[in-house]
Amino acid sequence: MGDELDVTDSMEGYVTNEHMKIMALELAYDELHCLSLSEAHSMLRDFLQEKYETMPPSELSDMYEERFWYVTGKK
């Protein structure tokens, strides 16, 4: 059937970086299809919170004031 291992081939079982990226992308898409909307929302929220927590304070403050100008009173 062709699925047998060729122990004489040194490249047997070798996976290229390109193939690894393709497999990772296909697994990510498969996982996204299995996630419920609330799970995806929670994962994205956690990712974004981590992103904002790692921003420099001045950049974070500027973005906050720009986005929530109606709360801060600054425009």
mmCIF file of the N, C-alpha and C atoms, coordinates in Angstrom:
data_MODEL
# 
_entry.id   MODEL 
# 
loop_
_atom_site.group_PDB 
_atom_site.id 
_atom_site.type_symbol 
_atom_site.label_atom_id 
_atom_site.label_alt_id 
_atom_site.label_comp_id 
_atom_site.label_asym_id 
_atom_site.label_entity_id 
_atom_site.label_seq_id 
_atom_site.pdbx_PDB_ins_code 
_atom_site.Cartn_x 
_atom_site.Cartn_y 
_atom_site.Cartn_z 
_atom_site.occupancy 
_atom_site.B_iso_or_equiv 
_atom_site.pdbx_formal_charge 
_atom_site.auth_seq_id 
_atom_site.auth_comp_id 
_atom_site.auth_asym_id 
_atom_site.auth_atom_id 
_atom_site.pdbx_PDB_model_num 
ATOM 1   N N  . MET A 1 1  ? 0.816   -1.193 0.000  1.00 0.00 ? 1  MET A N  1 
ATOM 2   C CA . MET A 1 1  ? 0.000   0.000  0.000  1.00 0.00 ? 1  MET A CA 1 
ATOM 3   C C  . MET A 1 1  ? 0.862   1.261  0.000  1.00 0.00 ? 1  MET A C  1 
ATOM 4   N N  . GLY A 1 2  ? 2.180   1.128  0.194  1.00 0.00 ? 2  GLY A N  1 
ATOM 5   C CA . GLY A 1 2  ? 3.053   2.287  0.136  1.00 0.00 ? 2  GLY A CA 1 
ATOM 6   C C  . GLY A 1 2  ? 3.251   2.986  1.463  1.00 0.00 ? 2  GLY A C  1 
ATOM 7   N N  . ASP A 1 3  ? 2.650   2.524  2.541  1.00 0.00 ? 3  ASP A N  1 
ATOM 8   C CA . ASP A 1 3  ? 2.785   3.166  3.848  1.00 0.00 ? 3  ASP A CA 1 
ATOM 9   C C  . ASP A 1 3  ? 3.875   2.520  4.693  1.00 0.00 ? 3  ASP A C  1 
ATOM 10  N N  . GLU A 1 4  ? 4.645   1.650  4.104  1.00 0.00 ? 4  GLU A N  1 
ATOM 11  C CA . GLU A 1 4  ? 5.683   0.946  4.849  1.00 0.00 ? 4  GLU A CA 1 
ATOM 12  C C  . GLU A 1 4  ? 6.919   1.831  4.965  1.00 0.00 ? 4  GLU A C  1 
ATOM 13  N N  . LEU A 1 5  ? 7.641   1.700  6.079  1.00 0.00 ? 5  LEU A N  1 
ATOM 14  C CA . LEU A 1 5  ? 8.857   2.476  6.301  1.00 0.00 ? 5  LEU A CA 1 
ATOM 15  C C  . LEU A 1 5  ? 9.997   1.919  5.470  1.00 0.00 ? 5  LEU A C  1 
ATOM 16  N N  . ASP A 1 6  ? 10.776  2.803  4.904  1.00 0.00 ? 6  ASP A N  1 
ATOM 17  C CA . ASP A 1 6  ? 11.980  2.417  4.186  1.00 0.00 ? 6  ASP A CA 1 
ATOM 18  C C  . ASP A 1 6  ? 13.157  2.738  5.092  1.00 0.00 ? 6  ASP A C  1 
ATOM 19  N N  . VAL A 1 7  ? 13.644  1.757  5.831  1.00 0.00 ? 7  VAL A N  1 
ATOM 20  C CA . VAL A 1 7  ? 14.706  1.986  6.809  1.00 0.00 ? 7  VAL A CA 1 
ATOM 21  C C  . VAL A 1 7  ? 16.047  2.283  6.146  1.00 0.00 ? 7  VAL A C  1 
ATOM 22  N N  . THR A 1 8  ? 16.158  2.081  4.844  1.00 0.00 ? 8  THR A N  1 
ATOM 23  C CA . THR A 1 8  ? 17.411  2.378  4.142  1.00 0.00 ? 8  THR A CA 1 
ATOM 24  C C  . THR A 1 8  ? 17.481  3.835  3.702  1.00 0.00 ? 8  THR A C  1 
ATOM 25  N N  . ASP A 1 9  ? 16.365  4.553  3.764  1.00 0.00 ? 9  ASP A N  1 
ATOM 26  C CA . ASP A 1 9  ? 16.312  5.958  3.335  1.00 0.00 ? 9  ASP A CA 1 
ATOM 27  C C  . ASP A 1 9  ? 16.561  6.855  4.535  1.00 0.00 ? 9  ASP A C  1 
ATOM 28  N N  . SER A 1 10 ? 17.644  7.653  4.479  1.00 0.00 ? 10 SER A N  1 
ATOM 29  C CA . SER A 1 10 ? 17.985  8.539  5.613  1.00 0.00 ? 10 SER A CA 1 
ATOM 30  C C  . SER A 1 10 ? 16.982  9.676  5.774  1.00 0.00 ? 10 SER A C  1 
ATOM 31  N N  . MET A 1 11 ? 16.206  9.974  4.735  1.00 0.00 ? 11 MET A N  1 
ATOM 32  C CA . MET A 1 11 ? 15.221  11.056 4.798  1.00 0.00 ? 11 MET A CA 1 
ATOM 33  C C  . MET A 1 11 ? 13.834  10.549 5.205  1.00 0.00 ? 11 MET A C  1 
ATOM 34  N N  . GLU A 1 12 ? 13.704  9.283  5.498  1.00 0.00 ? 12 GLU A N  1 
ATOM 35  C CA . GLU A 1 12 ? 12.417  8.704  5.885  1.00 0.00 ? 12 GLU A CA 1 
ATOM 36  C C  . GLU A 1 12 ? 11.906  9.393  7.146  1.00 0.00 ? 12 GLU A C  1 
ATOM 37  N N  . GLY A 1 13 ? 10.704  9.880  7.099  1.00 0.00 ? 13 GLY A N  1 
ATOM 38  C CA . GLY A 1 13 ? 10.091  10.541 8.252  1.00 0.00 ? 13 GLY A CA 1 
ATOM 39  C C  . GLY A 1 13 ? 10.494  11.991 8.414  1.00 0.00 ? 13 GLY A C  1 
ATOM 40  N N  . TYR A 1 14 ? 11.340  12.521 7.544  1.00 0.00 ? 14 TYR A N  1 
ATOM 41  C CA . TYR A 1 14 ? 11.770  13.917 7.624  1.00 0.00 ? 14 TYR A CA 1 
ATOM 42  C C  . TYR A 1 14 ? 10.620  14.827 7.193  1.00 0.00 ? 14 TYR A C  1 
ATOM 43  N N  . VAL A 1 15 ? 10.377  15.869 7.971  1.00 0.00 ? 15 VAL A N  1 
ATOM 44  C CA . VAL A 1 15 ? 9.311   16.823 7.664  1.00 0.00 ? 15 VAL A CA 1 
ATOM 45  C C  . VAL A 1 15 ? 9.958   18.188 7.471  1.00 0.00 ? 15 VAL A C  1 
ATOM 46  N N  . THR A 1 16 ? 9.656   18.836 6.360  1.00 0.00 ? 16 THR A N  1 
ATOM 47  C CA . THR A 1 16 ? 10.238  20.150 6.081  1.00 0.00 ? 16 THR A CA 1 
ATOM 48  C C  . THR A 1 16 ? 9.558   21.226 6.915  1.00 0.00 ? 16 THR A C  1 
ATOM 49  N N  . ASN A 1 17 ? 10.231  22.356 7.066  1.00 0.00 ? 17 ASN A N  1 
ATOM 50  C CA . ASN A 1 17 ? 9.647   23.494 7.793  1.00 0.00 ? 17 ASN A CA 1 
ATOM 51  C C  . ASN A 1 17 ? 8.368   23.959 7.110  1.00 0.00 ? 17 ASN A C  1 
ATOM 52  N N  . GLU A 1 18 ? 8.373   23.969 5.777  1.00 0.00 ? 18 GLU A N  1 
ATOM 53  C CA . GLU A 1 18 ? 7.186   24.391 5.035  1.00 0.00 ? 18 GLU A CA 1 
ATOM 54  C C  . GLU A 1 18 ? 6.009   23.459 5.326  1.00 0.00 ? 18 GLU A C  1 
ATOM 55  N N  . HIS A 1 19 ? 6.278   22.171 5.351  1.00 0.00 ? 19 HIS A N  1 
ATOM 56  C CA . HIS A 1 19 ? 5.207   21.209 5.637  1.00 0.00 ? 19 HIS A CA 1 
ATOM 57  C C  . HIS A 1 19 ? 4.712   21.356 7.076  1.00 0.00 ? 19 HIS A C  1 
ATOM 58  N N  . MET A 1 20 ? 5.634   21.662 7.999  1.00 0.00 ? 20 MET A N  1 
ATOM 59  C CA . MET A 1 20 ? 5.234   21.871 9.400  1.00 0.00 ? 20 MET A CA 1 
ATOM 60  C C  . MET A 1 20 ? 4.310   23.081 9.512  1.00 0.00 ? 20 MET A C  1 
ATOM 61  N N  . LYS A 1 21 ? 4.622   24.160 8.771  1.00 0.00 ? 21 LYS A N  1 
ATOM 62  C CA . LYS A 1 21 ? 3.770   25.349 8.791  1.00 0.00 ? 21 LYS A CA 1 
ATOM 63  C C  . LYS A 1 21 ? 2.392   25.041 8.227  1.00 0.00 ? 21 LYS A C  1 
ATOM 64  N N  . ILE A 1 22 ? 2.346   24.265 7.162  1.00 0.00 ? 22 ILE A N  1 
ATOM 65  C CA . ILE A 1 22 ? 1.065   23.884 6.561  1.00 0.00 ? 22 ILE A CA 1 
ATOM 66  C C  . ILE A 1 22 ? 0.247   23.059 7.545  1.00 0.00 ? 22 ILE A C  1 
ATOM 67  N N  . MET A 1 23 ? 0.902   22.083 8.194  1.00 0.00 ? 23 MET A N  1 
ATOM 68  C CA . MET A 1 23 ? 0.189   21.249 9.168  1.00 0.00 ? 23 MET A CA 1 
ATOM 69  C C  . MET A 1 23 ? -0.325  22.092 10.329 1.00 0.00 ? 23 MET A C  1 
ATOM 70  N N  . ALA A 1 24 ? 0.501   23.037 10.811 1.00 0.00 ? 24 ALA A N  1 
ATOM 71  C CA . ALA A 1 24 ? 0.091   23.897 11.925 1.00 0.00 ? 24 ALA A CA 1 
ATOM 72  C C  . ALA A 1 24 ? -1.107  24.751 11.534 1.00 0.00 ? 24 ALA A C  1 
ATOM 73  N N  . LEU A 1 25 ? -1.098  25.295 10.317 1.00 0.00 ? 25 LEU A N  1 
ATOM 74  C CA . LEU A 1 25 ? -2.206  26.114 9.851  1.00 0.00 ? 25 LEU A CA 1 
ATOM 75  C C  . LEU A 1 25 ? -3.484  25.289 9.729  1.00 0.00 ? 25 LEU A C  1 
ATOM 76  N N  . GLU A 1 26 ? -3.377  24.093 9.174  1.00 0.00 ? 26 GLU A N  1 
ATOM 77  C CA . GLU A 1 26 ? -4.553  23.232 9.028  1.00 0.00 ? 26 GLU A CA 1 
ATOM 78  C C  . GLU A 1 26 ? -5.115  22.830 10.389 1.00 0.00 ? 26 GLU A C  1 
ATOM 79  N N  . LEU A 1 27 ? -4.234  22.551 11.360 1.00 0.00 ? 27 LEU A N  1 
ATOM 80  C CA . LEU A 1 27 ? -4.694  22.230 12.717 1.00 0.00 ? 27 LEU A CA 1 
ATOM 81  C C  . LEU A 1 27 ? -5.364  23.439 13.363 1.00 0.00 ? 27 LEU A C  1 
ATOM 82  N N  . ALA A 1 28 ? -4.817  24.637 13.133 1.00 0.00 ? 28 ALA A N  1 
ATOM 83  C CA . ALA A 1 28 ? -5.422  25.851 13.692 1.00 0.00 ? 28 ALA A CA 1 
ATOM 84  C C  . ALA A 1 28 ? -6.818  26.073 13.119 1.00 0.00 ? 28 ALA A C  1 
ATOM 85  N N  . TYR A 1 29 ? -6.958  25.909 11.796 1.00 0.00 ? 29 TYR A N  1 
ATOM 86  C CA . TYR A 1 29 ? -8.278  26.049 11.182 1.00 0.00 ? 29 TYR A CA 1 
ATOM 87  C C  . TYR A 1 29 ? -9.254  25.012 11.729 1.00 0.00 ? 29 TYR A C  1 
ATOM 88  N N  . ASP A 1 30 ? -8.776  23.780 11.894 1.00 0.00 ? 30 ASP A N  1 
ATOM 89  C CA . ASP A 1 30 ? -9.637  22.722 12.415 1.00 0.00 ? 30 ASP A CA 1 
ATOM 90  C C  . ASP A 1 30 ? -10.093 23.055 13.829 1.00 0.00 ? 30 ASP A C  1 
ATOM 91  N N  . GLU A 1 31 ? -9.166  23.571 14.643 1.00 0.00 ? 31 GLU A N  1 
ATOM 92  C CA . GLU A 1 31 ? -9.522  23.925 16.021 1.00 0.00 ? 31 GLU A CA 1 
ATOM 93  C C  . GLU A 1 31 ? -10.508 25.087 16.045 1.00 0.00 ? 31 GLU A C  1 
ATOM 94  N N  . LEU A 1 32 ? -10.332 26.057 15.150 1.00 0.00 ? 32 LEU A N  1 
ATOM 95  C CA . LEU A 1 32 ? -11.270 27.181 15.081 1.00 0.00 ? 32 LEU A CA 1 
ATOM 96  C C  . LEU A 1 32 ? -12.676 26.714 14.750 1.00 0.00 ? 32 LEU A C  1 
ATOM 97  N N  . HIS A 1 33 ? -12.784 25.726 13.866 1.00 0.00 ? 33 HIS A N  1 
ATOM 98  C CA . HIS A 1 33 ? -14.106 25.206 13.510 1.00 0.00 ? 33 HIS A CA 1 
ATOM 99  C C  . HIS A 1 33 ? -14.775 24.517 14.698 1.00 0.00 ? 33 HIS A C  1 
ATOM 100 N N  . CYS A 1 34 ? -13.954 23.996 15.617 1.00 0.00 ? 34 CYS A N  1 
ATOM 101 C CA . CYS A 1 34 ? -14.498 23.269 16.761 1.00 0.00 ? 34 CYS A CA 1 
ATOM 102 C C  . CYS A 1 34 ? -14.825 24.182 17.945 1.00 0.00 ? 34 CYS A C  1 
ATOM 103 N N  . LEU A 1 35 ? -14.271 25.385 17.955 1.00 0.00 ? 35 LEU A N  1 
ATOM 104 C CA . LEU A 1 35 ? -14.499 26.297 19.073 1.00 0.00 ? 35 LEU A CA 1 
ATOM 105 C C  . LEU A 1 35 ? -15.890 26.908 19.011 1.00 0.00 ? 35 LEU A C  1 
ATOM 106 N N  . SER A 1 36 ? -16.466 27.081 20.171 1.00 0.00 ? 36 SER A N  1 
ATOM 107 C CA . SER A 1 36 ? -17.724 27.821 20.217 1.00 0.00 ? 36 SER A CA 1 
ATOM 108 C C  . SER A 1 36 ? -17.382 29.309 20.218 1.00 0.00 ? 36 SER A C  1 
ATOM 109 N N  . LEU A 1 37 ? -18.343 30.137 19.924 1.00 0.00 ? 37 LEU A N  1 
ATOM 110 C CA . LEU A 1 37 ? -18.110 31.576 19.851 1.00 0.00 ? 37 LEU A CA 1 
ATOM 111 C C  . LEU A 1 37 ? -17.625 32.123 21.188 1.00 0.00 ? 37 LEU A C  1 
ATOM 112 N N  . SER A 1 38 ? -18.172 31.635 22.285 1.00 0.00 ? 38 SER A N  1 
ATOM 113 C CA . SER A 1 38 ? -17.760 32.147 23.588 1.00 0.00 ? 38 SER A CA 1 
ATOM 114 C C  . SER A 1 38 ? -16.312 31.763 23.904 1.00 0.00 ? 38 SER A C  1 
ATOM 115 N N  . GLU A 1 39 ? -15.896 30.565 23.497 1.00 0.00 ? 39 GLU A N  1 
ATOM 116 C CA . GLU A 1 39 ? -14.504 30.160 23.716 1.00 0.00 ? 39 GLU A CA 1 
ATOM 117 C C  . GLU A 1 39 ? -13.554 31.018 22.893 1.00 0.00 ? 39 GLU A C  1 
ATOM 118 N N  . ALA A 1 40 ? -13.916 31.271 21.635 1.00 0.00 ? 40 ALA A N  1 
ATOM 119 C CA . ALA A 1 40 ? -13.087 32.101 20.768 1.00 0.00 ? 40 ALA A CA 1 
ATOM 120 C C  . ALA A 1 40 ? -13.002 33.521 21.322 1.00 0.00 ? 40 ALA A C  1 
ATOM 121 N N  . HIS A 1 41 ? -14.120 34.034 21.799 1.00 0.00 ? 41 HIS A N  1 
ATOM 122 C CA . HIS A 1 41 ? -14.151 35.383 22.370 1.00 0.00 ? 41 HIS A CA 1 
ATOM 123 C C  . HIS A 1 41 ? -13.237 35.447 23.588 1.00 0.00 ? 41 HIS A C  1 
ATOM 124 N N  . SER A 1 42 ? -13.285 34.449 24.433 1.00 0.00 ? 42 SER A N  1 
ATOM 125 C CA . SER A 1 42 ? -12.462 34.415 25.642 1.00 0.00 ? 42 SER A CA 1 
ATOM 126 C C  . SER A 1 42 ? -10.975 34.348 25.299 1.00 0.00 ? 42 SER A C  1 
ATOM 127 N N  . MET A 1 43 ? -10.621 33.522 24.321 1.00 0.00 ? 43 MET A N  1 
ATOM 128 C CA . MET A 1 43 ? -9.225  33.395 23.916 1.00 0.00 ? 43 MET A CA 1 
ATOM 129 C C  . MET A 1 43 ? -8.714  34.698 23.319 1.00 0.00 ? 43 MET A C  1 
ATOM 130 N N  . LEU A 1 44 ? -9.518  35.332 22.486 1.00 0.00 ? 44 LEU A N  1 
ATOM 131 C CA . LEU A 1 44 ? -9.124  36.595 21.864 1.00 0.00 ? 44 LEU A CA 1 
ATOM 132 C C  . LEU A 1 44 ? -9.005  37.695 22.910 1.00 0.00 ? 44 LEU A C  1 
ATOM 133 N N  . ARG A 1 45 ? -9.920  37.728 23.868 1.00 0.00 ? 45 ARG A N  1 
ATOM 134 C CA . ARG A 1 45 ? -9.864  38.730 24.938 1.00 0.00 ? 45 ARG A CA 1 
ATOM 135 C C  . ARG A 1 45 ? -8.562  38.578 25.726 1.00 0.00 ? 45 ARG A C  1 
ATOM 136 N N  . ASP A 1 46 ? -8.213  37.339 26.084 1.00 0.00 ? 46 ASP A N  1 
ATOM 137 C CA . ASP A 1 46 ? -6.981  37.102 26.841 1.00 0.00 ? 46 ASP A CA 1 
ATOM 138 C C  . ASP A 1 46 ? -5.750  37.529 26.042 1.00 0.00 ? 46 ASP A C  1 
ATOM 139 N N  . PHE A 1 47 ? -5.748  37.230 24.736 1.00 0.00 ? 47 PHE A N  1 
ATOM 140 C CA . PHE A 1 47 ? -4.639  37.623 23.878 1.00 0.00 ? 47 PHE A CA 1 
ATOM 141 C C  . PHE A 1 47 ? -4.501  39.144 23.822 1.00 0.00 ? 47 PHE A C  1 
ATOM 142 N N  . LEU A 1 48 ? -5.632  39.829 23.620 1.00 0.00 ? 48 LEU A N  1 
ATOM 143 C CA . LEU A 1 48 ? -5.596  41.287 23.528 1.00 0.00 ? 48 LEU A CA 1 
ATOM 144 C C  . LEU A 1 48 ? -5.211  41.928 24.853 1.00 0.00 ? 48 LEU A C  1 
ATOM 145 N N  . GLN A 1 49 ? -5.692  41.381 25.960 1.00 0.00 ? 49 GLN A N  1 
ATOM 146 C CA . GLN A 1 49 ? -5.335  41.926 27.264 1.00 0.00 ? 49 GLN A CA 1 
ATOM 147 C C  . GLN A 1 49 ? -3.827  41.816 27.484 1.00 0.00 ? 49 GLN A C  1 
ATOM 148 N N  . GLU A 1 50 ? -3.249  40.666 27.123 1.00 0.00 ? 50 GLU A N  1 
ATOM 149 C CA . GLU A 1 50 ? -1.808  40.488 27.256 1.00 0.00 ? 50 GLU A CA 1 
ATOM 150 C C  . GLU A 1 50 ? -1.059  41.485 26.357 1.00 0.00 ? 50 GLU A C  1 
ATOM 151 N N  . LYS A 1 51 ? -1.586  41.697 25.154 1.00 0.00 ? 51 LYS A N  1 
ATOM 152 C CA . LYS A 1 51 ? -0.979  42.660 24.226 1.00 0.00 ? 51 LYS A CA 1 
ATOM 153 C C  . LYS A 1 51 ? -0.939  44.051 24.845 1.00 0.00 ? 51 LYS A C  1 
ATOM 154 N N  . TYR A 1 52 ? -2.070  44.489 25.407 1.00 0.00 ? 52 TYR A N  1 
ATOM 155 C CA . TYR A 1 52 ? -2.138  45.828 25.980 1.00 0.00 ? 52 TYR A CA 1 
ATOM 156 C C  . TYR A 1 52 ? -1.325  45.940 27.264 1.00 0.00 ? 52 TYR A C  1 
ATOM 157 N N  . GLU A 1 53 ? -1.237  44.874 28.035 1.00 0.00 ? 53 GLU A N  1 
ATOM 158 C CA . GLU A 1 53 ? -0.462  44.912 29.275 1.00 0.00 ? 53 GLU A CA 1 
ATOM 159 C C  . GLU A 1 53 ? 1.034   45.028 29.006 1.00 0.00 ? 53 GLU A C  1 
ATOM 160 N N  . THR A 1 54 ? 1.485   44.615 27.839 1.00 0.00 ? 54 THR A N  1 
ATOM 161 C CA . THR A 1 54 ? 2.912   44.679 27.515 1.00 0.00 ? 54 THR A CA 1 
ATOM 162 C C  . THR A 1 54 ? 3.297   45.956 26.775 1.00 0.00 ? 54 THR A C  1 
ATOM 163 N N  . MET A 1 55 ? 2.317   46.809 26.487 1.00 0.00 ? 55 MET A N  1 
ATOM 164 C CA . MET A 1 55 ? 2.609   48.086 25.812 1.00 0.00 ? 55 MET A CA 1 
ATOM 165 C C  . MET A 1 55 ? 3.289   49.042 26.787 1.00 0.00 ? 55 MET A C  1 
ATOM 166 N N  . PRO A 1 56 ? 4.127   49.942 26.254 1.00 0.00 ? 56 PRO A N  1 
ATOM 167 C CA . PRO A 1 56 ? 4.704   50.976 27.120 1.00 0.00 ? 56 PRO A CA 1 
ATOM 168 C C  . PRO A 1 56 ? 3.579   51.831 27.721 1.00 0.00 ? 56 PRO A C  1 
ATOM 169 N N  . PRO A 1 57 ? 3.730   52.256 28.967 1.00 0.00 ? 57 PRO A N  1 
ATOM 170 C CA . PRO A 1 57 ? 2.660   53.012 29.648 1.00 0.00 ? 57 PRO A CA 1 
ATOM 171 C C  . PRO A 1 57 ? 2.177   54.242 28.885 1.00 0.00 ? 57 PRO A C  1 
ATOM 172 N N  . SER A 1 58 ? 3.089   54.998 28.289 1.00 0.00 ? 58 SER A N  1 
ATOM 173 C CA . SER A 1 58 ? 2.660   56.213 27.585 1.00 0.00 ? 58 SER A CA 1 
ATOM 174 C C  . SER A 1 58 ? 1.825   55.863 26.350 1.00 0.00 ? 58 SER A C  1 
ATOM 175 N N  . GLU A 1 59 ? 2.226   54.810 25.634 1.00 0.00 ? 59 GLU A N  1 
ATOM 176 C CA . GLU A 1 59 ? 1.476   54.373 24.454 1.00 0.00 ? 59 GLU A CA 1 
ATOM 177 C C  . GLU A 1 59 ? 0.095   53.853 24.848 1.00 0.00 ? 59 GLU A C  1 
ATOM 178 N N  . LEU A 1 60 ? 0.054   53.087 25.929 1.00 0.00 ? 60 LEU A N  1 
ATOM 179 C CA . LEU A 1 60 ? -1.217  52.561 26.425 1.00 0.00 ? 60 LEU A CA 1 
ATOM 180 C C  . LEU A 1 60 ? -2.145  53.689 26.855 1.00 0.00 ? 60 LEU A C  1 
ATOM 181 N N  . SER A 1 61 ? -1.599  54.657 27.572 1.00 0.00 ? 61 SER A N  1 
ATOM 182 C CA . SER A 1 61 ? -2.390  55.792 28.042 1.00 0.00 ? 61 SER A CA 1 
ATOM 183 C C  . SER A 1 61 ? -2.930  56.609 26.871 1.00 0.00 ? 61 SER A C  1 
ATOM 184 N N  . ASP A 1 62 ? -2.090  56.857 25.874 1.00 0.00 ? 62 ASP A N  1 
ATOM 185 C CA . ASP A 1 62 ? -2.530  57.609 24.693 1.00 0.00 ? 62 ASP A CA 1 
ATOM 186 C C  . ASP A 1 62 ? -3.644  56.877 23.955 1.00 0.00 ? 62 ASP A C  1 
ATOM 187 N N  . MET A 1 63 ? -3.483  55.571 23.791 1.00 0.00 ? 63 MET A N  1 
ATOM 188 C CA . MET A 1 63 ? -4.503  54.790 23.100 1.00 0.00 ? 63 MET A CA 1 
ATOM 189 C C  . MET A 1 63 ? -5.806  54.796 23.890 1.00 0.00 ? 63 MET A C  1 
ATOM 190 N N  . TYR A 1 64 ? -5.702  54.676 25.217 1.00 0.00 ? 64 TYR A N  1 
ATOM 191 C CA . TYR A 1 64 ? -6.892  54.676 26.067 1.00 0.00 ? 64 TYR A CA 1 
ATOM 192 C C  . TYR A 1 64 ? -7.638  55.999 25.952 1.00 0.00 ? 64 TYR A C  1 
ATOM 193 N N  . GLU A 1 65 ? -6.897  57.090 26.027 1.00 0.00 ? 65 GLU A N  1 
ATOM 194 C CA . GLU A 1 65 ? -7.527  58.416 25.936 1.00 0.00 ? 65 GLU A CA 1 
ATOM 195 C C  . GLU A 1 65 ? -8.171  58.635 24.571 1.00 0.00 ? 65 GLU A C  1 
ATOM 196 N N  . GLU A 1 66 ? -7.533  58.143 23.517 1.00 0.00 ? 66 GLU A N  1 
ATOM 197 C CA . GLU A 1 66 ? -8.089  58.287 22.179 1.00 0.00 ? 66 GLU A CA 1 
ATOM 198 C C  . GLU A 1 66 ? -9.359  57.445 22.008 1.00 0.00 ? 66 GLU A C  1 
ATOM 199 N N  . ARG A 1 67 ? -9.327  56.242 22.528 1.00 0.00 ? 67 ARG A N  1 
ATOM 200 C CA . ARG A 1 67 ? -10.459 55.335 22.359 1.00 0.00 ? 67 ARG A CA 1 
ATOM 201 C C  . ARG A 1 67 ? -11.623 55.700 23.269 1.00 0.00 ? 67 ARG A C  1 
ATOM 202 N N  . PHE A 1 68 ? -11.318 56.111 24.487 1.00 0.00 ? 68 PHE A N  1 
ATOM 203 C CA . PHE A 1 68 ? -12.370 56.410 25.476 1.00 0.00 ? 68 PHE A CA 1 
ATOM 204 C C  . PHE A 1 68 ? -12.391 57.895 25.823 1.00 0.00 ? 68 PHE A C  1 
ATOM 205 N N  . TRP A 1 69 ? -12.316 58.733 24.799 1.00 0.00 ? 69 TRP A N  1 
ATOM 206 C CA . TRP A 1 69 ? -12.296 60.178 24.999 1.00 0.00 ? 69 TRP A CA 1 
ATOM 207 C C  . TRP A 1 69 ? -13.528 60.662 25.746 1.00 0.00 ? 69 TRP A C  1 
ATOM 208 N N  . TYR A 1 70 ? -14.656 59.993 25.559 1.00 0.00 ? 70 TYR A N  1 
ATOM 209 C CA . TYR A 1 70 ? -15.898 60.415 26.217 1.00 0.00 ? 70 TYR A CA 1 
ATOM 210 C C  . TYR A 1 70 ? -15.872 60.133 27.715 1.00 0.00 ? 70 TYR A C  1 
ATOM 211 N N  . VAL A 1 71 ? -14.972 59.256 28.168 1.00 0.00 ? 71 VAL A N  1 
ATOM 212 C CA . VAL A 1 71 ? -14.824 58.976 29.598 1.00 0.00 ? 71 VAL A CA 1 
ATOM 213 C C  . VAL A 1 71 ? -13.773 59.890 30.197 1.00 0.00 ? 71 VAL A C  1 
ATOM 214 N N  . THR A 1 72 ? -12.682 60.072 29.473 1.00 0.00 ? 72 THR A N  1 
ATOM 215 C CA . THR A 1 72 ? -11.562 60.867 29.999 1.00 0.00 ? 72 THR A CA 1 
ATOM 216 C C  . THR A 1 72 ? -11.777 62.360 29.834 1.00 0.00 ? 72 THR A C  1 
ATOM 217 N N  . GLY A 1 73 ? -12.675 62.753 28.933 1.00 0.00 ? 73 GLY A N  1 
ATOM 218 C CA . GLY A 1 73 ? -12.927 64.168 28.681 1.00 0.00 ? 73 GLY A CA 1 
ATOM 219 C C  . GLY A 1 73 ? -11.896 64.802 27.762 1.00 0.00 ? 73 GLY A C  1 
ATOM 220 N N  . LYS A 1 74 ? -10.971 63.989 27.223 1.00 0.00 ? 74 LYS A N  1 
ATOM 221 C CA . LYS A 1 74 ? -9.936  64.508 26.320 1.00 0.00 ? 74 LYS A CA 1 
ATOM 222 C C  . LYS A 1 74 ? -10.225 64.000 24.917 1.00 0.00 ? 74 LYS A C  1 
ATOM 223 N N  . LYS A 1 75 ? -9.963  64.868 23.962 1.00 0.00 ? 75 LYS A N  1 
ATOM 224 C CA . LYS A 1 75 ? -10.191 64.436 22.573 1.00 0.00 ? 75 LYS A CA 1 
ATOM 225 C C  . LYS A 1 75 ? -9.061  64.805 21.689 1.00 0.00 ? 75 LYS A C  1 
# 
